[in-house]
Every structure is written in C-alpha cells, then in structure tokens.
Amino acid sequence: MRFGHGCLHTCTARRFPNRGAHRHFLAMPFDPPCFAPQFFFDPDVLSIVRGLMDHRIVADQWGCDVPVRGSEYQSAHVDYERPLFPEFPDLALPLYAVVMSFSLEPIEIAPGTHRMRRASALRALAVGEIAMQAVPLEIGDVLIRHPWALHRGTPNTTDTPRVLVTIRYVRRWYADDSREVRAMPRAVWDSLTADQKTVMRFPIAG
C-alpha cells in the first residue's frame, strides 16, 4: 500500500505549539492533497480494523502531529485518555478504538502496555522493565496501534517539518470529541460512494 506525501508541506505548523516545545497537532482538512479516499478506505487496513473490532466501524478523527526543529522526546503517554467507564479506569475491555498512522514521523511504543494498569505501565517503563521500541515509517507504511499503549514522538533535528498523519477508527456506538476535527466539504461528501459514507463520521460543511 503506497500513500502519497503531498500534504506534508501543506500541513505545516501554523499555530503556537500545542503538543510540547516545537510540536503541533493540526486537524487535517478534507481537501487534496491532504485528503484522498484511499487514506480511509484501503481494503487491507479496513480488513484488519474490522477484524479487531467489527464490520460496523467508523472513522471519526483525522489529524496530524508535526514536530519541527527544536522538538524533543515527548513524555510517554496514551491517546484519548477518557475511559469508557470513568469509575473503572483500568477495567480490561474488548477493543473499541484503534489508531492508524502513516507518514515520516518516527514514533516509539512500549509494547504490551495497553494491557497493563496505567500506573504499573509507567513504573515499568521508568525502571527499565519495559523499553520503548522505535517504529520508523517509510513512505507507504502504515501503523495500526492500540491507543492505550504508551508511546512518544521523537525529536526532529531537520529543517523540514515531519508529519505523522492519523485516522482513528471506532465501533459505531462509541463517541468521543476530545480532539478537534475539520468539517468535510459537501462536495467531498457527495463524491463518496454509499459504502464509503457508512465508514465516515465527520461534520459536513453547509
């Protein structure tokens, strides 16, 4: 599977850093070259995601992380920290959200920590019982990961912004508006097939 990278310079940091020093999160637009249907509807990706959850999954978040020169290692963290049941934050549940990422920003992940209590996972990482593992992505690679696995972004020592583009897929009944999303232009929505529309859950402009 080959994903283009024409939006790398389009999705540059235009705001004050909001993910640490010299690191930005940007909600992605639904306009070429930042949007192409194959980003969301690749049959191999959908087959894996549906196998992990069920056939009624939807994409509900579309954004990118952009470290620029001067960025540092992020602290180990998880995505989407709101537990499904706040009164039982460490309750082991079937998977109801996954994150698919692609592009040129290296990421490090602490394997297996999505199955651990958060405090235990952070302690194991701090004392070296679990080590971060680098997952370098080449053009055309995708990474599908559990959002509760501890991970961190890496420094950018170049003059070119590096972009990690991310789509979140969730079970249809799950909703979480913890991250900004852009509205999809009506013309883009109308260009999708009926099957493709069932996978997309984004606001429609107009």
PABAZA-494272 format. One record per residue (C-alpha): residue number from 1; residue in three letters; x, y, z. Coordinates in steps of 0.001 Angstrom, whole numbers, always signed. Example, Ala and Ser with C-alpha at 12.3 -4.5 7.8 and 13.67 -1.06 7.14 Angstrom:
BEGIN
<pt seq="1" type="ALA" u="+12300" v="-4500" w="+7800"/>
<pt seq="2" type="SER" u="+13670" v="-1060" w="+7140"/>
end
This chain:
BEGIN
<pt seq="1" type="MET" u="+0" v="+0" w="+0"/>
<pt seq="2" type="ARG" u="+1501" v="+3321" w="-1063"/>
<pt seq="3" type="PHE" u="+346" v="+6567" w="+485"/>
<pt seq="4" type="GLY" u="+1457" v="+9835" w="-1014"/>
<pt seq="5" type="HIS" u="+3054" v="+12626" w="+963"/>
<pt seq="6" type="GLY" u="+1965" v="+15714" w="-933"/>
<pt seq="7" type="CYS" u="+316" v="+17208" w="+2139"/>
<pt seq="8" type="LEU" u="+3493" v="+17182" w="+4237"/>
<pt seq="9" type="HIS" u="+4218" v="+20819" w="+3489"/>
<pt seq="10" type="THR" u="+539" v="+21796" w="+3384"/>
<pt seq="11" type="CYS" u="+83" v="+20505" w="+6936"/>
<pt seq="12" type="THR" u="+2848" v="+22635" w="+8416"/>
<pt seq="13" type="ALA" u="+2733" v="+24190" w="+11857"/>
<pt seq="14" type="ARG" u="+783" v="+27417" w="+11530"/>
<pt seq="15" type="ARG" u="-106" v="+27908" w="+15176"/>
<pt seq="16" type="PHE" u="+1603" v="+28077" w="+18520"/>
<pt seq="17" type="PRO" u="+2913" v="+24682" w="+19682"/>
<pt seq="18" type="ASN" u="+169" v="+22673" w="+21395"/>
<pt seq="19" type="ARG" u="+1962" v="+19333" w="+21905"/>
<pt seq="20" type="GLY" u="+5104" v="+20493" w="+23679"/>
<pt seq="21" type="ALA" u="+8100" v="+22520" w="+22521"/>
<pt seq="22" type="HIS" u="+8108" v="+22929" w="+18727"/>
<pt seq="23" type="ARG" u="+5444" v="+20247" w="+18317"/>
<pt seq="24" type="HIS" u="+1958" v="+20804" w="+16927"/>
<pt seq="25" type="PHE" u="-1317" v="+18956" w="+16479"/>
<pt seq="26" type="LEU" u="-3405" v="+20040" w="+13495"/>
<pt seq="27" type="ALA" u="-6830" v="+18853" w="+12443"/>
<pt seq="28" type="MET" u="-6481" v="+17684" w="+8832"/>
<pt seq="29" type="PRO" u="-8599" v="+19224" w="+6057"/>
<pt seq="30" type="PHE" u="-10642" v="+17165" w="+3618"/>
<pt seq="31" type="ASP" u="-9101" v="+18781" w="+555"/>
<pt seq="32" type="PRO" u="-6473" v="+17352" w="-1842"/>
<pt seq="33" type="PRO" u="-3633" v="+16626" w="-1418"/>
<pt seq="34" type="CYS" u="-4231" v="+16216" w="+2316"/>
<pt seq="35" type="PHE" u="-7309" v="+14065" w="+1701"/>
<pt seq="36" type="ALA" u="-7687" v="+11143" w="-660"/>
<pt seq="37" type="PRO" u="-10323" v="+8390" w="-350"/>
<pt seq="38" type="GLN" u="-7707" v="+5635" w="-267"/>
<pt seq="39" type="PHE" u="-6416" v="+7014" w="+3040"/>
<pt seq="40" type="PHE" u="-9672" v="+5956" w="+4702"/>
<pt seq="41" type="PHE" u="-10918" v="+3055" w="+2591"/>
<pt seq="42" type="ASP" u="-7861" v="+938" w="+1865"/>
<pt seq="43" type="PRO" u="-9232" v="-2645" w="+1831"/>
<pt seq="44" type="ASP" u="-6258" v="-4117" w="+3703"/>
<pt seq="45" type="VAL" u="-6498" v="-1557" w="+6507"/>
<pt seq="46" type="LEU" u="-10278" v="-1922" w="+6802"/>
<pt seq="47" type="SER" u="-9963" v="-5704" w="+6873"/>
<pt seq="48" type="ILE" u="-7539" v="-5514" w="+9799"/>
<pt seq="49" type="VAL" u="-9550" v="-2886" w="+11687"/>
<pt seq="50" type="ARG" u="-12823" v="-4765" w="+11213"/>
<pt seq="51" type="GLY" u="-11143" v="-7969" w="+12321"/>
<pt seq="52" type="LEU" u="-10013" v="-6244" w="+15518"/>
<pt seq="53" type="MET" u="-13475" v="-4806" w="+16218"/>
<pt seq="54" type="ASP" u="-16461" v="-5439" w="+13927"/>
<pt seq="55" type="HIS" u="-17707" v="-4608" w="+10436"/>
<pt seq="56" type="ARG" u="-19591" v="-1507" w="+11595"/>
<pt seq="57" type="ILE" u="-16527" v="+590" w="+12439"/>
<pt seq="58" type="VAL" u="-16387" v="+4287" w="+11530"/>
<pt seq="59" type="ALA" u="-13579" v="+6817" w="+11136"/>
<pt seq="60" type="ASP" u="-14182" v="+9798" w="+13418"/>
<pt seq="61" type="GLN" u="-10860" v="+11659" w="+13757"/>
<pt seq="62" type="TRP" u="-8378" v="+12874" w="+11132"/>
<pt seq="63" type="GLY" u="-5353" v="+14846" w="+12240"/>
<pt seq="64" type="CYS" u="-1579" v="+15134" w="+12186"/>
<pt seq="65" type="ASP" u="+1263" v="+15671" w="+14645"/>
<pt seq="66" type="VAL" u="+4005" v="+17951" w="+13369"/>
<pt seq="67" type="PRO" u="+7354" v="+18258" w="+15169"/>
<pt seq="68" type="VAL" u="+9721" v="+20900" w="+13809"/>
<pt seq="69" type="ARG" u="+13380" v="+21628" w="+14532"/>
<pt seq="70" type="GLY" u="+13879" v="+22005" w="+18267"/>
<pt seq="71" type="SER" u="+11282" v="+19436" w="+19254"/>
<pt seq="72" type="GLU" u="+12197" v="+16938" w="+21950"/>
<pt seq="73" type="TYR" u="+11155" v="+13462" w="+23025"/>
<pt seq="74" type="GLN" u="+7605" v="+13528" w="+24277"/>
<pt seq="75" type="SER" u="+6794" v="+12082" w="+27671"/>
<pt seq="76" type="ALA" u="+5348" v="+8588" w="+27442"/>
<pt seq="77" type="HIS" u="+1593" v="+8933" w="+27089"/>
<pt seq="78" type="VAL" u="-1575" v="+7329" w="+25780"/>
<pt seq="79" type="ASP" u="-4131" v="+8748" w="+23355"/>
<pt seq="80" type="TYR" u="-7731" v="+9501" w="+24238"/>
<pt seq="81" type="GLU" u="-7432" v="+9297" w="+27996"/>
<pt seq="82" type="ARG" u="-11167" v="+9279" w="+28730"/>
<pt seq="83" type="PRO" u="-12011" v="+5726" w="+29820"/>
<pt seq="84" type="LEU" u="-15309" v="+4230" w="+28710"/>
<pt seq="85" type="PHE" u="-16248" v="+3740" w="+32364"/>
<pt seq="86" type="PRO" u="-14595" v="+6503" w="+34449"/>
<pt seq="87" type="GLU" u="-15407" v="+4678" w="+37685"/>
<pt seq="88" type="PHE" u="-13293" v="+1715" w="+36471"/>
<pt seq="89" type="PRO" u="-10431" v="+3328" w="+34519"/>
<pt seq="90" type="ASP" u="-8306" v="+171" w="+34434"/>
<pt seq="91" type="LEU" u="-11095" v="-2232" w="+33503"/>
<pt seq="92" type="ALA" u="-9949" v="-4585" w="+30726"/>
<pt seq="93" type="LEU" u="-12415" v="-4282" w="+27842"/>
<pt seq="94" type="PRO" u="-12668" v="-5520" w="+24272"/>
<pt seq="95" type="LEU" u="-11093" v="-3164" w="+21779"/>
<pt seq="96" type="TYR" u="-13386" v="-311" w="+20724"/>
<pt seq="97" type="ALA" u="-10906" v="+2133" w="+19118"/>
<pt seq="98" type="VAL" u="-7707" v="+1815" w="+17088"/>
<pt seq="99" type="VAL" u="-5364" v="+4380" w="+15604"/>
<pt seq="100" type="MET" u="-3913" v="+4101" w="+12092"/>
<pt seq="101" type="SER" u="-958" v="+6338" w="+11273"/>
<pt seq="102" type="PHE" u="+1253" v="+6930" w="+8273"/>
<pt seq="103" type="SER" u="+3981" v="+9286" w="+7022"/>
<pt seq="104" type="LEU" u="+7513" v="+10182" w="+8064"/>
<pt seq="105" type="GLU" u="+7468" v="+10925" w="+11809"/>
<pt seq="106" type="PRO" u="+9218" v="+8175" w="+13814"/>
<pt seq="107" type="ILE" u="+7283" v="+7015" w="+16855"/>
<pt seq="108" type="GLU" u="+8335" v="+4895" w="+19832"/>
<pt seq="109" type="ILE" u="+5972" v="+2448" w="+21551"/>
<pt seq="110" type="ALA" u="+6238" v="+476" w="+24795"/>
<pt seq="111" type="PRO" u="+4876" v="-2923" w="+23710"/>
<pt seq="112" type="GLY" u="+2248" v="-4624" w="+25835"/>
<pt seq="113" type="THR" u="+1479" v="-1588" w="+27975"/>
<pt seq="114" type="HIS" u="-2082" v="-1364" w="+26616"/>
<pt seq="115" type="ARG" u="-2847" v="-4483" w="+28692"/>
<pt seq="116" type="MET" u="-1440" v="-3039" w="+31921"/>
<pt seq="117" type="ARG" u="-2746" v="-650" w="+34538"/>
<pt seq="118" type="ARG" u="-1551" v="+2819" w="+33628"/>
<pt seq="119" type="ALA" u="+448" v="+3372" w="+36824"/>
<pt seq="120" type="SER" u="+2085" v="-54" w="+36520"/>
<pt seq="121" type="ALA" u="+2997" v="+549" w="+32886"/>
<pt seq="122" type="LEU" u="+4586" v="+3927" w="+33646"/>
<pt seq="123" type="ARG" u="+6516" v="+2448" w="+36578"/>
<pt seq="124" type="ALA" u="+7778" v="-473" w="+34459"/>
<pt seq="125" type="LEU" u="+8929" v="+1968" w="+31803"/>
<pt seq="126" type="ALA" u="+10648" v="+4210" w="+34351"/>
<pt seq="127" type="VAL" u="+12697" v="+1383" w="+35908"/>
<pt seq="128" type="GLY" u="+13572" v="-227" w="+32578"/>
<pt seq="129" type="GLU" u="+11446" v="-3369" w="+32866"/>
<pt seq="130" type="ILE" u="+9851" v="-2334" w="+29565"/>
<pt seq="131" type="ALA" u="+11722" v="-394" w="+26885"/>
<pt seq="132" type="MET" u="+10446" v="+1927" w="+24212"/>
<pt seq="133" type="GLN" u="+10813" v="+456" w="+20730"/>
<pt seq="134" type="ALA" u="+11235" v="+2666" w="+17675"/>
<pt seq="135" type="VAL" u="+8796" v="+2170" w="+14802"/>
<pt seq="136" type="PRO" u="+10289" v="+4014" w="+11813"/>
<pt seq="137" type="LEU" u="+7790" v="+4531" w="+8986"/>
<pt seq="138" type="GLU" u="+8786" v="+4723" w="+5351"/>
<pt seq="139" type="ILE" u="+6565" v="+6221" w="+2653"/>
<pt seq="140" type="GLY" u="+3859" v="+3622" w="+2041"/>
<pt seq="141" type="ASP" u="+3965" v="+2113" w="+5548"/>
<pt seq="142" type="VAL" u="+1072" v="+2248" w="+7971"/>
<pt seq="143" type="LEU" u="+998" v="+1620" w="+11709"/>
<pt seq="144" type="ILE" u="-2141" v="+292" w="+13395"/>
<pt seq="145" type="ARG" u="-1931" v="+513" w="+17165"/>
<pt seq="146" type="HIS" u="-3932" v="+371" w="+20352"/>
<pt seq="147" type="PRO" u="-4458" v="+3972" w="+21565"/>
<pt seq="148" type="TRP" u="-3725" v="+2998" w="+25187"/>
<pt seq="149" type="ALA" u="-235" v="+1665" w="+24517"/>
<pt seq="150" type="LEU" u="+2346" v="+4064" w="+25981"/>
<pt seq="151" type="HIS" u="+4185" v="+5860" w="+23197"/>
<pt seq="152" type="ARG" u="+6025" v="+9087" w="+22390"/>
<pt seq="153" type="GLY" u="+7083" v="+11221" w="+19457"/>
<pt seq="154" type="THR" u="+10776" v="+11706" w="+18718"/>
<pt seq="155" type="PRO" u="+12843" v="+14870" w="+18120"/>
<pt seq="156" type="ASN" u="+13049" v="+16467" w="+14707"/>
<pt seq="157" type="THR" u="+16608" v="+17665" w="+14080"/>
<pt seq="158" type="THR" u="+15995" v="+18770" w="+10472"/>
<pt seq="159" type="ASP" u="+14655" v="+21973" w="+8958"/>
<pt seq="160" type="THR" u="+11726" v="+20111" w="+7387"/>
<pt seq="161" type="PRO" u="+8536" v="+19623" w="+9430"/>
<pt seq="162" type="ARG" u="+7788" v="+15913" w="+9906"/>
<pt seq="163" type="VAL" u="+4182" v="+14835" w="+9846"/>
<pt seq="164" type="LEU" u="+2504" v="+11806" w="+11389"/>
<pt seq="165" type="VAL" u="-993" v="+11601" w="+9927"/>
<pt seq="166" type="THR" u="-3560" v="+9698" w="+11982"/>
<pt seq="167" type="ILE" u="-7048" v="+8298" w="+11450"/>
<pt seq="168" type="ARG" u="-9000" v="+6891" w="+14367"/>
<pt seq="169" type="TYR" u="-11469" v="+4061" w="+13772"/>
<pt seq="170" type="VAL" u="-14039" v="+3242" w="+16451"/>
<pt seq="171" type="ARG" u="-17012" v="+966" w="+16945"/>
<pt seq="172" type="ARG" u="-20107" v="+2767" w="+15690"/>
<pt seq="173" type="TRP" u="-21632" v="+3222" w="+19138"/>
<pt seq="174" type="TYR" u="-18557" v="+4946" w="+20604"/>
<pt seq="175" type="ALA" u="-18304" v="+8734" w="+20550"/>
<pt seq="176" type="ASP" u="-15521" v="+11000" w="+21829"/>
<pt seq="177" type="ASP" u="-14977" v="+14619" w="+20798"/>
<pt seq="178" type="SER" u="-11724" v="+15120" w="+22687"/>
<pt seq="179" type="ARG" u="-9838" v="+16239" w="+19564"/>
<pt seq="180" type="GLU" u="-10582" v="+18926" w="+17027"/>
<pt seq="181" type="VAL" u="-11780" v="+17775" w="+13596"/>
<pt seq="182" type="ARG" u="-12419" v="+19753" w="+10428"/>
<pt seq="183" type="ALA" u="-15745" v="+19679" w="+8628"/>
<pt seq="184" type="MET" u="-15908" v="+17771" w="+5355"/>
<pt seq="185" type="PRO" u="-16950" v="+19911" w="+2369"/>
<pt seq="186" type="ARG" u="-20326" v="+18915" w="+969"/>
<pt seq="187" type="ALA" u="-18783" v="+18254" w="-2451"/>
<pt seq="188" type="VAL" u="-16336" v="+15742" w="-951"/>
<pt seq="189" type="TRP" u="-19133" v="+14001" w="+957"/>
<pt seq="190" type="ASP" u="-21264" v="+13798" w="-2188"/>
<pt seq="191" type="SER" u="-18331" v="+12276" w="-4102"/>
<pt seq="192" type="LEU" u="-18170" v="+9257" w="-1771"/>
<pt seq="193" type="THR" u="-19954" v="+6018" w="-2521"/>
<pt seq="194" type="ALA" u="-22772" v="+4808" w="-294"/>
<pt seq="195" type="ASP" u="-20458" v="+2201" w="+1270"/>
<pt seq="196" type="GLN" u="-17749" v="+4789" w="+1891"/>
<pt seq="197" type="LYS" u="-20206" v="+7115" w="+3619"/>
<pt seq="198" type="THR" u="-21025" v="+4391" w="+6143"/>
<pt seq="199" type="VAL" u="-17364" v="+4486" w="+7285"/>
<pt seq="200" type="MET" u="-17160" v="+8267" w="+7765"/>
<pt seq="201" type="ARG" u="-18440" v="+10125" w="+10833"/>
<pt seq="202" type="PHE" u="-17413" v="+13744" w="+10447"/>
<pt seq="203" type="PRO" u="-19352" v="+17021" w="+10386"/>
<pt seq="204" type="ILE" u="-20410" v="+18072" w="+6886"/>
<pt seq="205" type="ALA" u="-19891" v="+21722" w="+5935"/>
<pt seq="206" type="GLY" u="-23025" v="+23514" w="+4822"/>
end
